[in-house]
Amino acid sequence: MAIFLRNGNWYIDYYSGSRRIREKVGPSRTQAKMALKVRQSEIIQGRYNFSTQNNGMTFKALAERYEKLVSYLKRGDHGEKYRIATLKKFFGKYRLSDLTAEHAERFKIERSKVVSPATVNRELGNLKHIVQTGIGWKYVQANPFASVKLLHVPGRPERVLTQGEEVKLLAACDKVRSPHLRPIVILALNTGMRKGEILSLTWPQIDFVKPAIFVIEAKSENGRRHIPMNDTVADLLSHLPRKRGAQLVFPSPRNPGQRMRDHKVGFATAVRHARIPYLRFHDLRGTFATRLVMHGTDLVTVQKLLGHARIAMIARHYTHSLMDDRMAAVKRLEGQKIRPVTMRQDKPLIGPRPQILAPLKAQLSVLCSVN
């Protein structure tokens, strides 16, 4: 058993059984000696558990194990695969015991130079979860990134498509080489389904008799719902090509048995060709909700169609886009004559009026007589 200095930090070197273990302590030689004595005492007393101590595993090894055992079970594993690859490039060479919050702060600075804050935050989320999973697997004792804060993501205005913009967008979808893009956009505008719900849609979920769509692969338990189909959706789905034995409505063109990964690039290209500013695919869902409210649909019905758990989410996210209605309400004040309010000086300016106090006194007297 010994201590040694490397790159300005002191390490302890000892054996637990036949295993040789090295642990980083810090820049203090005195603390390294004390740490070594603690380890010696734990080993002698039989209180040392190797499985809960650092075993020299690198972040790359943990991330690869995470991919095999955790990532593949997630619905968003395709995007996560690229994020983990980025994390391995930056953190892969470090041992888990050497990682600190400072490494994550440097990562935030470097990645912010090339990607958006939202992308950096998603990568940080994966980073934290990988290390947290390592704690459960006894590869590391604490998560050094638990206190690392996410970047501020600038807010973007919610967009509601006008009828004219919808026409331009659908025309642009026809010009973009992205499979199924136009029917996917039409389905989103007429059902309010999320992107993941649309891409995972299967033919058994569609009932042409009712007619309705049963959403199964929802974001949450509240998202499992029936969505009635209007004529536009029913006609669209009935004319889509369907191979015998196929399950997916929008299969991958490369792997027909698998769902489409994403159409983000194709949709962004169509939006650019249509010259519609600040439009995301999720805004189609907001357009669906806002149009329902504009046509007099109550918020409870909108909540059920969207699959939200609370009605407050409807009022906060979608109906606030009705700027024209709010403008019209404010405009009604223009041109109205306002009568000045005059007060008589012989009456008090505040306090309840006698005609209000009289009934209250009568009720109070009745209660007192009963008691």
Summary of the structure (lengths in Angstrom):
residues: 371
radius of gyration: 31.6
end to end distance: 86.8
largest distance: 100.0
contacts: 953
relative contact order: 0.07
helix: 52%
strand: 10%
